[in-house]
Amino acid sequence: EEQTLFNTQTRRQIYEYSLQ
Protein backbone atom coordinates (compact mmCIF):
# COMPACT_ATOMS: atom_id res chain seq x y z
CA GLU A 1 0.00 0.00 0.00
CA GLU A 2 2.78 2.40 0.84
CA GLN A 3 4.37 1.77 -2.53
CA THR A 4 1.11 2.60 -4.30
CA LEU A 5 0.73 5.82 -2.34
CA PHE A 6 4.30 6.77 -3.15
CA ASN A 7 3.70 6.14 -6.83
CA THR A 8 0.57 8.27 -6.74
CA GLN A 9 2.43 11.18 -5.14
CA THR A 10 5.26 10.85 -7.66
CA ARG A 11 2.86 10.87 -10.62
CA ARG A 12 1.19 13.98 -9.21
CA GLN A 13 4.53 15.76 -8.83
CA ILE A 14 5.50 14.84 -12.39
CA TYR A 15 2.10 16.02 -13.65
CA GLU A 16 2.41 19.37 -11.85
CA TYR A 17 5.97 19.73 -13.15
CA SER A 18 4.73 19.14 -16.70
CA LEU A 19 2.23 21.97 -16.34
CA GLN A 20 4.98 24.47 -15.62
Helices and strands as residue ranges (DSSP letters): H 2-19
